Amino acid sequence: MHIFDFTTQLIPLDEWVQSAVDWLVLNYREYFQIIKAPVELSLEGLQWLFASVPPFVFILIFAALAWRYAGKRVTVFTILTFVLIGYLGLWDYTMTTLAMVICAVVFCAVVGIPLGIMAGRSDRFEMYLRPCLDVMQTTPPFVYLVPVVMLFSIGTVSGILATIVFALPPIIRLTSLGIRQVHPELVEAAIAFGATPWQVLRKVQFPLAMPSVMAGLNQTIMMALSMVVIAALIGAGGLGNPVVQGLNTLEIGLATIGGLAIVLLAMVLDRITQGIGKR
């Protein structure tokens, strides 16, 4: 056999991965169900909240946020966006999507910011973490939808878990970058005045890294929104539903209004979070 004979498969990696996932499902599926409990509770709370708030009040809240952080033009754009979404008959879908995105972003921030701080303060930790982030960012989302469904079953919670995996790397990378960009002389001065490592982080490094952290949060929101359609394939619901339904039935109009609502919602969230980051 020639060493470069590539006509046959010599490494059955696909079978090894399949066996590993089957083993996890058979022996540890109940533990993975426990993992999804906090995500499920958070999502149900957000969905109840958004369903309870009247649309008029909801639009006023977002308009106030836009006015406070992003200016008059974004305020007008925010009001027009939500009114248009309501008139298109996509209000309930939008509330579900917003609950999913906020839930995913909160968990990304809770996990990602501490990891980013650790990576920013330790070269060795960043060296081990970087390949994991590369895998999370470059693996096509369709690939890890299969094990997510096998371990957590189909539904909105599984869609959020897949979204967390996909959207987590930017906030870790940009938090780490922000911590590393703090001038060393400022850190040395704080240490010279007797500050502890925790005080250096809390009063010097993290405040100066905040613009980079907010940029990471903004990117995480955008990536979470980009997963809406893919997550709908495993029953996540939200604005991905009309897009998937339009693709399946070749109803271009239905797919278009679903896609338009996703784009407008992304623009509103992007402008508001960018405004918060500049403050």
Secondary structure, DSSP 8 states (H G I E B T S, - for coil): --TT--SS----HHHHHHHHHHHHHHHHHHHHHHHTHHHHHHHHHHHHHHHHS-HHHHHHHHHHHHHHHT-HHHHHHHHHHHHHHHHTT-HHHHHHHHHHHHHHHHHHHHHHHHHHHHHHH-HHHHHHHHHHHHHHHHS-HHHHHHHHHHHH-SSHHHHHHHHHHHHHHHHHHHHHHHHHTS-HHHHHHHHHTT--HHHHIIIIIHHHHHHHHHHHHHHHHHHHHHTHHHHHTTT--TTHHHHHHHHHHT-HHHHHHHHHHHHHHHHHHHHHHHHHHH-
